[in-house]
């Protein structure tokens, strides 16, 4: 919550918490997603969820599905 400077709906907040918990607070704080969101680019932030679908440099189907679901939750916003 301290990293985000724009108002969030409950759904947006929940999606961000899910992502931050999964990738870690440090990675979340430094992410393009946070930068875009704080600059007012919610569409860009939503699309940035999808860049967090790799582990060990490999795209994982499970992470792709998780990020897609988080993105949908973020875009629904409630």
N, CA, C and O atoms as a printed pandas DataFrame, in Angstrom:
     atom_number atom_name residue_name chain_id  residue_number  x_coord  y_coord  z_coord
0              1         N          UNK        A               1    0.820   -1.184    0.000
1              2        CA          UNK        A               1    0.000    0.000    0.000
2              3         C          UNK        A               1    0.870    1.257    0.000
3              4         O          UNK        A               1    0.517    2.260   -0.620
4              5         N          UNK        A               2    1.987    1.203    0.683
5              6        CA          UNK        A               2    2.836    2.383    0.759
6              7         C          UNK        A               2    3.524    2.701   -0.569
7              8         O          UNK        A               2    3.996    3.820   -0.769
8              9         N          UNK        A               3    3.581    1.735   -1.468
9             10        CA          UNK        A               3    4.261    1.938   -2.754
10            11         C          UNK        A               3    3.375    2.585   -3.812
11            12         O          UNK        A               3    3.876    3.151   -4.783
12            13         N          UNK        A               4    2.077    2.503   -3.628
13            14        CA          UNK        A               4    1.138    2.986   -4.647
14            15         C          UNK        A               4    0.615    4.358   -4.244
15            16         O          UNK        A               4    0.143    4.553   -3.124
16            17         N          UNK        A               5    0.705    5.301   -5.168
17            18        CA          UNK        A               5    0.337    6.685   -4.868
18            19         C          UNK        A               5   -0.994    7.105   -5.481
19            20         O          UNK        A               5   -1.405    8.257   -5.339
20            21         N          UNK        A               6   -1.660    6.193   -6.153
21            22        CA          UNK        A               6   -2.954    6.507   -6.774
22            23         C          UNK        A               6   -4.050    5.710   -6.060
23            24         O          UNK        A               6   -3.775    4.660   -5.480
24            25         N          UNK        A               7   -5.281    6.205   -6.102
25            26        CA          UNK        A               7   -6.382    5.457   -5.486
26            27         C          UNK        A               7   -6.599    4.117   -6.198
27            28         O          UNK        A               7   -6.430    4.008   -7.413
28            29         N          UNK        A               8   -6.975    3.109   -5.419
29            30        CA          UNK        A               8   -7.224    1.771   -5.959
30            31         C          UNK        A               8   -8.587    1.276   -5.512
31            32         O          UNK        A               8   -9.049    1.575   -4.411
32            33         N          UNK        A               9   -9.220    0.514   -6.391
33            34        CA          UNK        A               9  -10.423   -0.204   -5.993
34            35         C          UNK        A               9   -9.994   -1.445   -5.209
35            36         O          UNK        A               9   -8.815   -1.797   -5.189
36            37         N          UNK        A              10  -10.942   -2.093   -4.577
37            38        CA          UNK        A              10  -10.628   -3.321   -3.843
38            39         C          UNK        A              10  -10.044   -4.384   -4.760
39            40         O          UNK        A              10   -9.077   -5.051   -4.394
40            41         N          UNK        A              11  -10.614   -4.552   -5.941
41            42        CA          UNK        A              11  -10.130   -5.565   -6.881
42            43         C          UNK        A              11   -8.727   -5.272   -7.370
43            44         O          UNK        A              11   -7.910   -6.185   -7.497
44            45         N          UNK        A              12   -8.436   -4.009   -7.647
45            46        CA          UNK        A              12   -7.084   -3.630   -8.058
46            47         C          UNK        A              12   -6.092   -3.930   -6.942
47            48         O          UNK        A              12   -5.031   -4.509   -7.175
48            49         N          UNK        A              13   -6.449   -3.532   -5.737
49            50        CA          UNK        A              13   -5.586   -3.776   -4.577
50            51         C          UNK        A              13   -5.338   -5.267   -4.389
51            52         O          UNK        A              13   -4.199   -5.690   -4.194
52            53         N          UNK        A              14   -6.395   -6.058   -4.446
53            54        CA          UNK        A              14   -6.264   -7.510   -4.254
54            55         C          UNK        A              14   -5.344   -8.129   -5.298
55            56         O          UNK        A              14   -4.522   -8.984   -4.968
56            57         N          UNK        A              15   -5.471   -7.709   -6.550
57            58        CA          UNK        A              15   -4.618   -8.240   -7.619
58            59         C          UNK        A              15   -3.160   -7.870   -7.376
59            60         O          UNK        A              15   -2.265   -8.685   -7.601
60            61         N          UNK        A              16   -2.918   -6.650   -6.919
61            62        CA          UNK        A              16   -1.555   -6.214   -6.644
62            63         C          UNK        A              16   -0.953   -6.956   -5.462
63            64         O          UNK        A              16    0.229   -7.297   -5.483
64            65         N          UNK        A              17   -1.749   -7.210   -4.435
65            66        CA          UNK        A              17   -1.263   -7.972   -3.280
66            67         C          UNK        A              17   -0.875   -9.385   -3.710
67            68         O          UNK        A              17    0.161   -9.902   -3.291
68            69         N          UNK        A              18   -1.694  -10.001   -4.535
69            70        CA          UNK        A              18   -1.401  -11.353   -5.027
70            71         C          UNK        A              18   -0.075  -11.371   -5.777
71            72         O          UNK        A              18    0.760  -12.248   -5.556
72            73         N          UNK        A              19    0.111  -10.401   -6.661
73            74        CA          UNK        A              19    1.355  -10.324   -7.429
74            75         C          UNK        A              19    2.547  -10.077   -6.503
75            76         O          UNK        A              19    3.555  -10.780   -6.586
76            77         N          UNK        A              20    2.433   -9.089   -5.629
77            78        CA          UNK        A              20    3.547   -8.739   -4.745
78            79         C          UNK        A              20    3.934   -9.900   -3.841
79            80         O          UNK        A              20    5.119  -10.145   -3.614
80            81         N          UNK        A              21    2.941  -10.615   -3.326
81            82        CA          UNK        A              21    3.224  -11.774   -2.483
82            83         C          UNK        A              21    3.997  -12.829   -3.276
83            84         O          UNK        A              21    4.913  -13.461   -2.750
84            85         N          UNK        A              22    3.624  -13.014   -4.537
85            86        CA          UNK        A              22    4.227  -14.062   -5.352
86            87         C          UNK        A              22    5.627  -13.706   -5.837
87            88         O          UNK        A              22    6.498  -14.574   -5.868
88            89         N          UNK        A              23    5.864  -12.459   -6.214
89            90        CA          UNK        A              23    7.171  -12.089   -6.768
90            91         C          UNK        A              23    8.110  -11.489   -5.727
91            92         O          UNK        A              23    9.310  -11.360   -5.970
92            93         N          UNK        A              24    7.567  -11.125   -4.573
93            94        CA          UNK        A              24    8.372  -10.522   -3.521
94            95         C          UNK        A              24    8.259   -9.001   -3.530
95            96         O          UNK        A              24    8.120   -8.373   -4.580
96            97         N          UNK        A              25    8.322   -8.436   -2.347
97            98        CA          UNK        A              25    8.147   -6.999   -2.194
98            99         C          UNK        A              25    9.195   -6.167   -2.907
99           100         O          UNK        A              25    8.879   -5.121   -3.473
100          101         N          UNK        A              26   10.438   -6.621   -2.885
101          102        CA          UNK        A              26   11.507   -5.875   -3.554
102          103         C          UNK        A              26   11.310   -5.801   -5.051
103          104         O          UNK        A              26   11.431   -4.731   -5.648
104          105         N          UNK        A              27   11.006   -6.930   -5.656
105          106        CA          UNK        A              27   10.769   -6.966   -7.102
106          107         C          UNK        A              27    9.540   -6.132   -7.458
107          108         O          UNK        A              27    9.531   -5.417   -8.459
108          109         N          UNK        A              28    8.511   -6.234   -6.630
109          110        CA          UNK        A              28    7.295   -5.454   -6.876
110          111         C          UNK        A              28    7.596   -3.954   -6.810
111          112         O          UNK        A              28    7.155   -3.187   -7.666
112          113         N          UNK        A              29    8.346   -3.546   -5.793
113          114        CA          UNK        A              29    8.651   -2.126   -5.613
114          115         C          UNK        A              29    9.412   -1.546   -6.793
115          116         O          UNK        A              29    9.224   -0.380   -7.140
116          117         N          UNK        A              30   10.264   -2.343   -7.410
117          118        CA          UNK        A              30   11.095   -1.881   -8.528
118          119         C          UNK        A              30   10.441   -2.108   -9.884
119          120         O          UNK        A              30   11.041   -1.793  -10.912
120          121         N          UNK        A              31    9.240   -2.639   -9.909
121          122        CA          UNK        A              31    8.634   -3.077  -11.164
122          123         C          UNK        A              31    8.123   -1.930  -12.034
123          124         O          UNK        A              31    7.766   -0.857  -11.549
124          125         N          UNK        A              32    8.105   -2.199  -13.320
125          126        CA          UNK        A              32    7.503   -1.292  -14.293
126          127         C          UNK        A              32    6.025   -1.131  -13.995
127          128         O          UNK        A              32    5.466   -0.056  -14.212
128          129         N          UNK        A              33    5.388   -2.173  -13.504
129          130        CA          UNK        A              33    3.967   -2.126  -13.178
130          131         C          UNK        A              33    3.695   -1.012  -12.164
131          132         O          UNK        A              33    2.774   -0.218  -12.354
132          133         N          UNK        A              34    4.474   -0.948  -11.107
133          134        CA          UNK        A              34    4.280    0.088  -10.080
134          135         C          UNK        A              34    4.541    1.465  -10.672
135          136         O          UNK        A              34    3.793    2.406  -10.407
136          137         N          UNK        A              35    5.592    1.589  -11.467
137          138        CA          UNK        A              35    5.914    2.873  -12.088
138          139         C          UNK        A              35    4.783    3.353  -12.983
139          140         O          UNK        A              35    4.383    4.515  -12.922
140          141         N          UNK        A              36    4.263    2.443  -13.825
141          142        CA          UNK        A              36    3.162    2.806  -14.721
142          143         C          UNK        A              36    1.907    3.172  -13.936
143          144         O          UNK        A              36    1.243    4.163  -14.241
144          145         N          UNK        A              37    1.590    2.377  -12.933
145          146        CA          UNK        A              37    0.396    2.631  -12.140
146          147         C          UNK        A              37    0.476    3.997  -11.460
147          148         O          UNK        A              37   -0.482    4.768  -11.503
148          149         N          UNK        A              38    1.604    4.296  -10.840
149          150        CA          UNK        A              38    1.760    5.564  -10.139
150          151         C          UNK        A              38    1.785    6.763  -11.080
151          152         O          UNK        A              38    1.523    7.889  -10.658
152          153         N          UNK        A              39    2.097    6.530  -12.347
153          154        CA          UNK        A              39    2.071    7.630  -13.319
154          155         C          UNK        A              39    0.675    7.821  -13.915
155          156         O          UNK        A              39    0.458    8.712  -14.735
156          157         N          UNK        A              40   -0.273    6.966  -13.491
157          158        CA          UNK        A              40   -1.651    7.082  -13.984
158          159         C          UNK        A              40   -1.969    6.188  -15.163
159          160         O          UNK        A              40   -3.072    6.256  -15.705
160          161         N          UNK        A              41   -1.035    5.357  -15.571
161          162        CA          UNK        A              41   -1.232    4.469  -16.722
162          163         C          UNK        A              41   -1.737    3.106  -16.237
163          164         O          UNK        A              41   -0.975    2.141  -16.163
164          165         N          UNK        A              42   -3.029    3.041  -15.909
165          166        CA          UNK        A              42   -3.588    1.783  -15.395
166          167         C          UNK        A              42   -3.601    0.694  -16.466
167          168         O          UNK        A              42   -3.398   -0.478  -16.151
168          169         N          UNK        A              43   -3.834    1.064  -17.723
169          170        CA          UNK        A              43   -3.812    0.057  -18.798
170          171         C          UNK        A              43   -2.414   -0.532  -18.944
171          172         O          UNK        A              43   -2.260   -1.744  -19.098
172          173         N          UNK        A              44   -1.403    0.316  -18.897
173          174        CA          UNK        A              44   -0.020   -0.157  -18.969
174          175         C          UNK        A              44    0.332   -1.026  -17.781
175          176         O          UNK        A              44    1.028   -2.031  -17.924
176          177         N          UNK        A              45   -0.147   -0.644  -16.606
177          178        CA          UNK        A              45    0.090   -1.448  -15.405
178          179         C          UNK        A              45   -0.567   -2.815  -15.548
179          180         O          UNK        A              45    0.030   -3.834  -15.203
180          181         N          UNK        A              46   -1.789   -2.836  -16.054
181          182        CA          UNK        A              46   -2.497   -4.108  -16.242
182          183         C          UNK        A              46   -1.717   -5.015  -17.189
183          184         O          UNK        A              46   -1.588   -6.214  -16.942
184          185         N          UNK        A              47   -1.205   -4.445  -18.261
185          186        CA          UNK        A              47   -0.446   -5.254  -19.214
186          187         C          UNK        A              47    0.874   -5.741  -18.629
187          188         O          UNK        A              47    1.382   -6.786  -19.035
188          189         N          UNK        A              48    1.432   -4.999  -17.685
189          190        CA          UNK        A              48    2.709   -5.376  -17.077
190          191         C          UNK        A              48    2.602   -6.619  -16.202
191          192         O          UNK        A              48    3.620   -7.245  -15.906
192          193         N          UNK        A              49    1.402   -6.991  -15.784
193          194        CA          UNK        A              49    1.246   -8.245  -15.032
194          195         C          UNK        A              49    1.836   -9.408  -15.823
195          196         O          UNK        A              49    2.447  -10.312  -15.254
196          197         N          UNK        A              50    1.647   -9.374  -17.136
197          198        CA          UNK        A              50    2.015  -10.519  -17.964
198          199         C          UNK        A              50    3.526  -10.701  -18.107
199          200         O          UNK        A              50    3.972  -11.745  -18.583
200          201         N          UNK        A              51    4.314   -9.717  -17.709
201          202        CA          UNK        A              51    5.766   -9.885  -17.812
202          203         C          UNK        A              51    6.339  -10.707  -16.654
203          204         O          UNK        A              51    7.526  -11.033  -16.648
204          205         N          UNK        A              52    5.501  -11.037  -15.686
205          206        CA          UNK        A              52    5.944  -11.806  -14.517
206          207         C          UNK        A              52    5.507  -13.268  -14.620
207          208         O          UNK        A              52    4.945  -13.814  -13.670
208          209         N          UNK        A              53    5.761  -13.902  -15.760
209          210        CA          UNK        A              53    5.324  -15.276  -15.980
210          211         C          UNK        A              53    6.493  -16.246  -16.162
211          212         O          UNK        A              53    6.330  -17.323  -16.737
212          213         N          UNK        A              54    7.669  -15.859  -15.672
213          214        CA          UNK        A              54    8.852  -16.694  -15.864
214          215         C          UNK        A              54    9.460  -17.101  -14.528
215          216         O          UNK        A              54    9.365  -16.382  -13.533
216          217         N          UNK        A              55   10.078  -18.254  -14.535
217          218        CA          UNK        A              55   10.886  -18.726  -13.402
218          219         C          UNK        A              55   12.115  -19.392  -13.992
219          220         O          UNK        A              55   12.004  -20.245  -14.873
220          221         N          UNK        A              56   13.278  -19.006  -13.513
221          222        CA          UNK        A              56   14.508  -19.565  -14.068
222          223         C          UNK        A              56   14.676  -19.231  -15.535
223          224         O          UNK        A              56   15.315  -19.981  -16.272
224          225         N          UNK        A              57   14.109  -18.112  -15.969
225          226        CA          UNK        A              57   14.219  -17.685  -17.362
226          227         C          UNK        A              57   13.269  -18.381  -18.318
227          228         O          UNK        A              57   13.297  -18.119  -19.520
228          229         N          UNK        A              58   12.432  -19.261  -17.801
229          230        CA          UNK        A              58   11.496  -20.002  -18.651
230          231         C          UNK        A              58   10.072  -19.568  -18.367
231          232         O          UNK        A              58    9.686  -19.384  -17.213
232          233         N          UNK        A              59    9.290  -19.404  -19.433
233          234        CA          UNK        A              59    7.862  -19.107  -19.290
234          235         C          UNK        A              59    7.170  -20.347  -18.752
235          236         O          UNK        A              59    7.337  -21.444  -19.286
236          237         N          UNK        A              60    6.398  -20.169  -17.698
237          238        CA          UNK        A              60    5.659  -21.282  -17.100
238          239         C          UNK        A              60    4.163  -21.066  -17.309
239          240         O          UNK        A              60    3.635  -19.986  -17.041
240          241         N          UNK        A              61    3.498  -22.100  -17.787
241          242        CA          UNK        A              61    2.062  -22.003  -18.050
242          243         C          UNK        A              61    1.279  -21.626  -16.800
243          244         O          UNK        A              61    0.341  -20.832  -16.872
244          245         N          UNK        A              62    1.652  -22.183  -15.668
245          246        CA          UNK        A              62    0.954  -21.882  -14.428
246          247         C          UNK        A              62    1.068  -20.412  -14.042
247          248         O          UNK        A              62    0.099  -19.807  -13.584
248          249         N          UNK        A              63    2.262  -19.839  -14.229
249          250        CA          UNK        A              63    2.438  -18.418  -13.926
250          251         C          UNK        A              63    1.711  -17.543  -14.944
251          252         O          UNK        A              63    1.179  -16.490  -14.593
252          253         N          UNK        A              64    1.687  -17.974  -16.188
253          254        CA          UNK        A              64    0.952  -17.223  -17.204
254          255         C          UNK        A              64   -0.529  -17.175  -16.844
255          256         O          UNK        A              64   -1.167  -16.127  -16.953
256          257         N          UNK        A              65   -1.070  -18.308  -16.417
257          258        CA          UNK        A              65   -2.478  -18.361  -16.005
258          259         C          UNK        A              65   -2.711  -17.480  -14.780
259          260         O          UNK        A              65   -3.690  -16.735  -14.729
260          261         N          UNK        A              66   -1.826  -17.559  -13.805
261          262        CA          UNK        A              66   -1.965  -16.748  -12.590
262          263         C          UNK        A              66   -1.939  -15.268  -12.930
263          264         O          UNK        A              66   -2.781  -14.510  -12.449
264          265         N          UNK        A              67   -0.973  -14.839  -13.762
265          266        CA          UNK        A              67   -0.870  -13.430  -14.129
266          267         C          UNK        A              67   -2.088  -12.970  -14.941
267          268         O          UNK        A              67   -2.555  -11.843  -14.777
268          269         N          UNK        A              68   -2.594  -13.836  -15.804
269          270        CA          UNK        A              68   -3.791  -13.495  -16.583
270          271         C          UNK        A              68   -4.969  -13.259  -15.632
271          272         O          UNK        A              68   -5.723  -12.300  -15.799
272          273         N          UNK        A              69   -5.122  -14.129  -14.646
273          274        CA          UNK        A              69   -6.221  -13.986  -13.685
274          275         C          UNK        A              69   -6.060  -12.736  -12.819
275          276         O          UNK        A              69   -7.042  -12.051  -12.533
276          277         N          UNK        A              70   -4.843  -12.440  -12.404
277          278        CA          UNK        A              70   -4.598  -11.224  -11.631
278          279         C          UNK        A              70   -4.899   -9.989  -12.475
279          280         O          UNK        A              70   -5.487   -9.022  -11.991
280          281         N          UNK        A              71   -4.495  -10.033  -13.729
281          282        CA          UNK        A              71   -4.760   -8.904  -14.642
282          283         C          UNK        A              71   -6.259   -8.689  -14.811
283          284         O          UNK        A              71   -6.734   -7.554  -14.776
284          285         N          UNK        A              72   -6.996   -9.766  -14.992
285          286        CA          UNK        A              72   -8.455   -9.662  -15.139
286          287         C          UNK        A              72   -9.054   -9.061  -13.865
287          288         O          UNK        A              72   -9.901   -8.171  -13.939
288          289         N          UNK        A              73   -8.626   -9.533  -12.722
289          290        CA          UNK        A              73   -9.124   -8.996  -11.455
290          291         C          UNK        A              73   -8.793   -7.510  -11.336
291          292         O          UNK        A              73   -9.630   -6.717  -10.905
292          293         N          UNK        A              74   -7.589   -7.140  -11.713
293          294        CA          UNK        A              74   -7.173   -5.735  -11.679
294          295         C          UNK        A              74   -8.060   -4.891  -12.586
295          296         O          UNK        A              74   -8.495   -3.807  -12.195
296          297         N          UNK        A              75   -8.329   -5.377  -13.785
297          298        CA          UNK        A              75   -9.133   -4.615  -14.744
298          299         C          UNK        A              75  -10.594   -4.519  -14.353
299          300         O          UNK        A              75  -11.245   -3.509  -14.621
300          301         N          UNK        A              76  -11.115   -5.562  -13.721
301          302        CA          UNK        A              76  -12.503   -5.506  -13.237
302          303         C          UNK        A              76  -12.632   -4.485  -12.127
303          304         O          UNK        A              76  -13.612   -3.742  -12.063
304          305         N          UNK        A              77  -11.652   -4.450  -11.262
305          306        CA          UNK        A              77  -11.568   -3.422  -10.252
306          307         C          UNK        A              77  -12.502   -3.525   -9.061
307          308         O          UNK        A              77  -12.496   -2.640   -8.206
308          309         N          UNK        A              78  -13.305   -4.577   -8.978
309          310        CA          UNK        A              78  -14.191   -4.649   -7.803
310          311         C          UNK        A              78  -14.270   -6.042   -7.265
311          312         O          UNK        A              78  -14.969   -6.285   -6.281
